[in-house]
Amino acid sequence: MLQFHPLSCSPMESAEMFSGDTRHFLIIGGGAAGFFAAIRAAEMNPNAKITILEQGKETLSKVRISGGGRCNVTHACFDPTELVKFYPRGKNALRGPFTRFCTGDTMEWFESRGVPLKIEEDGRVFPTSDQSQSIINCLEGAAAKAGITVLKHKKVAQLYPPEEPGQRWKVLTIKGESYYGDALMLATGSSKFVWDLISHLGHTIVQPVPSLFTFNIALPWLHQLAGIAVPNAIVKIPKSKLETDGPLLITHWGLSGPAILKASAWGARELEAYNYDFDIKVNWLAGRSRESVTEQLRQEKQENARKKIDGRAPVEIPTRLWKAFCQQAGCTEDQRWADLRKDQLNKLAEFLCEHTFPVKGKSTFKDEFVTAGGVELKEVNFKKFESKIHDNLFFAGEVLNIDAVTGGFNFQAAWTGGWIVGTEVF
Ligand SMILES: Cc1cc2nc3c(=O)[nH]c(=O)nc-3n(C[C@H](O)[C@H](O)[C@H](O)COP(=O)(O)OP(=O)(O)OC[C@H]3O[C@@H](n4cnc5c(N)ncnc54)[C@H](O)[C@@H]3O)c2cc1C
């Protein structure tokens, strides 16, 4: 336990400290989880005093840049049992909380406060304005209406638990200002600085590693195909036995798209251990077997003997990709199907179904990225998102060892956690 250092307080803070029955909820971090907890707590406890301390000059800065500036606010998956499957870390912890506040509740929360939402084809939910500012205006407006105090430029640098029951939590900013709360919430996202403070409170911090990144593949012929996408590929990482599926996109530096981002999330820890140096096998044809594709190419050779091989793709991939595979298989530009050699046919089948690409490094996916790692989940009571080590200490959002694949699930964890903290805090 840390020592409680006597600190000077401003007259206002001293008064707050001893202001009788008014309960004070102090929240560190003005992001998604912090705002949601504050607004819910204010609705539940109209007489409580609620303060958010934010280190930056702006609150909700991640909401602003999220989803490419559009804010993918949640995902249209309304069944908690299905929803938890999108969380490589936090699946079990979130099962109960999602039965209390799920994706549909998030949608209703924003829509009932004047932010119409739309569901896109792939299930991602955005404001119809396509502007993250709509979400920011809604949260800031609701916080102001509820009388929540939001203080910016307040970087918290010390956390002091109450020394005796009935005393308050105390925090100290880097400028030496002190603030007090009957309850303290840490909604600080992926901050190594705050994780160090939390570990001094006796909590275990699971080592943070990046999640949701794209794969660098140093093959100039692949880079020339940048922009080409297939709707359903399968990506395997033989070293880790990991397999993901979904749309796959060729970029100027390698491969991206949901199939890759999913692999980066589920494999976040292993891929970091490999130092982002590993092989992947790609099937561009929704998992069709190499045997069936080989058979189809043989038939093509018989039935279209006089036609040029790279004239038209015989399988469902873009023609430019097919032409590149023909080149890689050693076919010449005007080669006809009749002249396709056995080794070339085998090579084509291999490229379509199980070609190995060497990954050397990763790149940031600018639309969404998160950190895997954070406060160890076994040390948190998810009925309240409260510490099992300290009473009246709450966590929600990315500060916890919870993260999801791309698609709005990361915000959903922050909304759900924030809402439950706000409900349970007093
Ligand atoms: C580029 C990008 C795009 C994204 N897009 C999406 C998306 O579209 N959909 C989705 O679901 N997820 C998205 N995410 C992930 C999502 O933004 C996070 O999961 C979410 O913001 C977590 O919310 P939070 O409240 O836990 O943390 P944050 O939003 O990170 O908020 C934490 C706050 O705490 C403050 N803070 C930290 N330390 C201190 C301190 N010592 N004192 C005071 N304040 C402090 C920070 O300044 C920050 O404002 C995206 C992430 C990124 C980086």
The ligand as an SDF file (V2000), in Angstrom:
LIG
                    3D

 53 58  0  0  0  0  0  0  0  0999 V2000
   -7.0180    5.4600  -35.1200 C   0  0  0  0  0  0  0  0  0  0  0  0
   -7.9880    4.6680  -34.2800 C   0  0  0  0  0  0  0  0  0  0  0  0
   -9.2420    4.4070  -34.7880 C   0  0  0  0  0  0  0  0  0  0  0  0
  -10.1520    3.6530  -34.0570 C   0  0  0  0  0  0  0  0  0  0  0  0
  -11.3860    3.4110  -34.5710 N   0  0  0  0  0  0  0  0  0  0  0  0
  -12.2670    2.6470  -33.8970 C   0  0  0  0  0  0  0  0  0  0  0  0
  -13.5610    2.4200  -34.3880 C   0  0  0  0  0  0  0  0  0  0  0  0
  -13.9650    2.9730  -35.4170 O   0  0  0  0  0  0  0  0  0  0  0  0
  -14.3740    1.5800  -33.6820 N   0  0  0  0  0  0  0  0  0  0  0  0
  -13.9860    0.9890  -32.5030 C   0  0  0  0  0  0  0  0  0  0  0  0
  -14.7580    0.2420  -31.9240 O   0  0  0  0  0  0  0  0  0  0  0  0
  -12.7760    1.2480  -31.9840 N   0  0  0  0  0  0  0  0  0  0  0  0
  -11.9190    2.0590  -32.6430 C   0  0  0  0  0  0  0  0  0  0  0  0
  -10.6890    2.3140  -32.1090 N   0  0  0  0  0  0  0  0  0  0  0  0
  -10.4000    1.8010  -30.7570 C   0  0  0  0  0  0  0  0  0  0  0  0
  -11.0870    2.7220  -29.7360 C   0  0  0  0  0  0  0  0  0  0  0  0
  -10.7410    4.0600  -30.0530 O   0  0  0  0  0  0  0  0  0  0  0  0
  -10.6510    2.3930  -28.3240 C   0  0  0  0  0  0  0  0  0  0  0  0
  -10.9170    1.0510  -28.0550 O   0  0  0  0  0  0  0  0  0  0  0  0
  -11.4320    3.2870  -27.3390 C   0  0  0  0  0  0  0  0  0  0  0  0
  -11.1480    4.6480  -27.5970 O   0  0  0  0  0  0  0  0  0  0  0  0
  -11.0900    2.9650  -25.9150 C   0  0  0  0  0  0  0  0  0  0  0  0
  -11.7540    3.8870  -25.0970 O   0  0  0  0  0  0  0  0  0  0  0  0
  -11.1660    4.2800  -23.6680 P   0  0  0  0  0  0  0  0  0  0  0  0
  -12.1100    5.2470  -23.0890 O   0  0  0  0  0  0  0  0  0  0  0  0
  -10.8360    3.0560  -22.9270 O   0  0  0  0  0  0  0  0  0  0  0  0
   -9.7570    4.9490  -23.9790 O   0  0  0  0  0  0  0  0  0  0  0  0
   -9.3970    6.2730  -24.7770 P   0  0  0  0  0  0  0  0  0  0  0  0
  -10.4150    6.5900  -25.7800 O   0  0  0  0  0  0  0  0  0  0  0  0
   -8.0020    6.0840  -25.2240 O   0  0  0  0  0  0  0  0  0  0  0  0
   -9.4660    7.4150  -23.6660 O   0  0  0  0  0  0  0  0  0  0  0  0
   -8.5230    7.4650  -22.6110 C   0  0  0  0  0  0  0  0  0  0  0  0
   -8.3640    8.9070  -22.1930 C   0  0  0  0  0  0  0  0  0  0  0  0
   -7.5900    8.9510  -21.0070 O   0  0  0  0  0  0  0  0  0  0  0  0
   -6.6990   10.0460  -21.0820 C   0  0  0  0  0  0  0  0  0  0  0  0
   -5.5790    9.7940  -20.1680 N   0  0  0  0  0  0  0  0  0  0  0  0
   -4.6200    8.8540  -20.2800 C   0  0  0  0  0  0  0  0  0  0  0  0
   -3.7560    8.9500  -19.2440 N   0  0  0  0  0  0  0  0  0  0  0  0
   -4.1780    9.9680  -18.4870 C   0  0  0  0  0  0  0  0  0  0  0  0
   -3.6940   10.5640  -17.2670 C   0  0  0  0  0  0  0  0  0  0  0  0
   -2.5770   10.1290  -16.6880 N   0  0  0  0  0  0  0  0  0  0  0  0
   -4.3790   11.5870  -16.7370 N   0  0  0  0  0  0  0  0  0  0  0  0
   -5.4980   12.0770  -17.3200 C   0  0  0  0  0  0  0  0  0  0  0  0
   -5.9950   11.5540  -18.4760 N   0  0  0  0  0  0  0  0  0  0  0  0
   -5.3400   10.5120  -19.0460 C   0  0  0  0  0  0  0  0  0  0  0  0
   -6.3060   10.0560  -22.5500 C   0  0  0  0  0  0  0  0  0  0  0  0
   -5.7740   11.3080  -22.9390 O   0  0  0  0  0  0  0  0  0  0  0  0
   -7.6290    9.7340  -23.2190 C   0  0  0  0  0  0  0  0  0  0  0  0
   -8.3800   10.8770  -23.5270 O   0  0  0  0  0  0  0  0  0  0  0  0
   -9.7720    3.1040  -32.7930 C   0  0  0  0  0  0  0  0  0  0  0  0
   -8.5110    3.3760  -32.2860 C   0  0  0  0  0  0  0  0  0  0  0  0
   -7.6310    4.1600  -33.0130 C   0  0  0  0  0  0  0  0  0  0  0  0
   -6.2850    4.4410  -32.4340 C   0  0  0  0  0  0  0  0  0  0  0  0
  1  2  1  0
  2  3  1  0
  2 52  2  0
  3  4  2  0
  4  5  1  0
  4 50  1  0
  5  6  2  0
  6  7  1  0
  6 13  1  0
  7  8  2  0
  7  9  1  0
  9 10  1  0
 10 11  2  0
 10 12  1  0
 12 13  2  0
 13 14  1  0
 14 15  1  0
 14 50  1  0
 15 16  1  0
 16 17  1  0
 16 18  1  0
 18 19  1  0
 18 20  1  0
 20 21  1  0
 20 22  1  0
 22 23  1  0
 23 24  1  0
 24 25  2  0
 24 26  1  0
 24 27  1  0
 27 28  1  0
 28 29  2  0
 28 30  1  0
 28 31  1  0
 31 32  1  0
 32 33  1  0
 33 34  1  0
 33 48  1  0
 34 35  1  0
 35 36  1  0
 35 46  1  0
 36 37  1  0
 36 45  1  0
 37 38  2  0
 38 39  1  0
 39 40  1  0
 39 45  2  0
 40 41  1  0
 40 42  2  0
 42 43  1  0
 43 44  2  0
 44 45  1  0
 46 47  1  0
 46 48  1  0
 48 49  1  0
 50 51  2  0
 51 52  1  0
 52 53  1  0
M  END
$$$$
